[in-house]
Amino acid sequence: MDAGQTTGAADALARRVADAMYAQDDASRTLGIRLEAVGAGWARMSMPVTEEMLNGHRVCHGGYIFSLADSAMAFASNSRNRVSVAQFCSITFLRPGRPGRLLLAEAREQADAGRTGMYAVEVCEKDGETVAVFSGAVRRLGDRTIV
């Protein structure tokens, strides 16, 4: 955060950046991923588990859960208007995502080390039961998302 920037101003900037990104994010919108909330260094997104997302065991395919977590990290890592892209990510699946359930992913910045940022994402069902934990690193490219 800039020295003179208040938390309110930082959160307002995060919202403007997120709105601009979401308008261009065809992948997230196609998967039904919605931006629920965003602030400086964090974001919360949701995704309903639809029939089309089920694998051969009739639970949510892990790739969709990964995509939800990755999208949450993208919005959290870009929240300060510095273009950031995934550099490394890993996920641990704890429980299946069940059909008809709403998944929530909350991403939080763990470290900001100049051009590298570290993020933790928890994916839960709406009732709070953890489905997966995701961690990732982003690379800051030096550009701004919005002017």
C-alpha positions in Angstrom: 0.0 0.0 0.0 1.3 3.5 -0.8 2.2 5.5 2.3 -0.8 7.9 2.0 -3.3 5.3 0.9 -6.0 4.3 3.4 -7.4 0.8 3.7 -10.7 2.1 2.4 -8.9 3.6 -0.7 -7.0 0.3 -1.2 -10.2 -1.7 -1.0 -11.9 0.6 -3.5 -9.0 0.2 -5.9 -9.2 -3.5 -5.5 -12.9 -3.4 -6.4 -12.2 -1.3 -9.5 -9.5 -3.6 -10.6 -11.6 -6.7 -10.0 -14.6 -5.3 -11.9 -12.3 -4.6 -14.9 -10.7 -8.0 -14.8 -14.0 -9.8 -14.3 -15.5 -8.1 -17.4 -12.7 -9.7 -19.4 -12.6 -13.1 -17.7 -14.5 -15.3 -20.1 -13.1 -18.5 -18.4 -14.4 -17.7 -14.9 -17.8 -16.5 -16.2 -18.2 -19.6 -18.4 -17.6 -21.8 -15.4 -20.2 -19.9 -13.3 -17.5 -18.4 -11.1 -18.7 -15.3 -9.4 -16.7 -12.6 -7.6 -18.3 -12.3 -4.2 -15.9 -9.9 -2.5 -12.5 -8.4 -2.9 -10.1 -6.2 -1.0 -6.4 -5.3 -0.9 -4.6 -8.7 -0.9 -7.7 -11.0 -0.8 -10.7 -12.2 -2.8 -13.6 -14.5 -2.3 -15.3 -16.2 -5.3 -18.0 -18.8 -5.7 -18.9 -21.6 -8.1 -21.9 -23.9 -8.2 -21.1 -27.6 -8.9 -23.2 -28.4 -11.9 -23.8 -31.8 -13.6 -21.4 -30.9 -16.4 -18.6 -30.6 -13.8 -19.0 -34.2 -12.5 -16.4 -36.8 -13.2 -16.9 -40.6 -13.4 -17.3 -40.9 -9.6 -20.1 -38.3 -9.8 -18.2 -35.7 -7.8 -16.7 -32.4 -9.0 -13.7 -32.9 -11.3 -10.6 -31.6 -9.5 -9.7 -29.4 -12.5 -12.8 -27.2 -11.8 -12.0 -26.9 -8.1 -8.4 -25.9 -9.1 -9.8 -23.3 -11.6 -11.9 -21.8 -8.9 -9.0 -21.5 -6.5 -6.7 -20.1 -9.3 -9.3 -17.5 -10.1 -9.5 -16.4 -6.5 -5.7 -16.1 -6.4 -5.8 -14.1 -9.6 -8.2 -11.5 -8.2 -6.4 -11.3 -4.8 -2.9 -11.0 -6.4 -4.1 -8.3 -8.9 -6.0 -6.3 -6.3 -3.3 -3.6 -5.9 -3.4 -2.9 -9.6 -0.2 -4.7 -10.4 -0.5 -7.3 -13.2 0.3 -10.6 -11.6 0.2 -14.1 -13.2 0.5 -17.5 -11.7 4.0 -18.9 -11.5 3.5 -22.0 -9.3 0.4 -23.6 -7.8 -0.4 -26.7 -5.8 -3.7 -28.1 -4.4 -4.6 -30.7 -1.9 -8.1 -32.2 -2.2 -9.6 -33.1 1.2 -13.2 -33.9 0.3 -15.2 -34.2 -2.9 -17.1 -31.3 -4.3 -20.7 -32.6 -4.4 -23.2 -32.0 -7.1 -25.6 -29.1 -6.5 -23.4 -27.5 -3.8 -21.9 -24.0 -3.9 -18.1 -23.9 -3.5 -16.5 -20.8 -2.0 -12.8 -20.0 -2.5 -11.1 -17.4 -0.3 -7.6 -16.3 -1.3 -5.3 -14.4 1.0 -1.9 -12.8 0.4 0.7 -14.5 2.6 3.8 -12.5 1.4 4.6 -9.7 -1.1 8.2 -9.8 -2.0 8.5 -7.3 -4.8 7.9 -9.2 -8.0 6.8 -12.4 -6.3 3.7 -12.9 -4.2 2.5 -15.9 -2.2 -1.1 -16.8 -1.7 -3.2 -19.3 0.3 -6.6 -20.3 -0.9 -9.2 -22.3 1.0 -12.0 -23.9 -1.0 -15.1 -24.7 1.1 -18.7 -25.7 0.6 -21.1 -23.0 1.7 -21.6 -24.8 5.1 -17.9 -24.2 5.8 -16.6 -27.8 5.2 -13.2 -27.5 3.6 -12.9 -29.2 0.2 -9.4 -28.2 -0.8 -6.4 -26.1 0.1 -4.4 -24.4 -2.6 -1.1 -22.4 -2.4 0.4 -20.4 -5.2 3.1 -18.0 -6.2 2.6 -15.2 -8.6 5.0 -13.1 -10.7 4.4 -9.4 -10.9 4.9 -8.2 -14.5 5.3 -4.5 -13.8 2.2 -3.3 -15.7 -1.1 -2.0 -14.3 -4.4 -3.7 -14.8 -6.3 -0.4 -15.0 -5.0 3.1 -15.6 
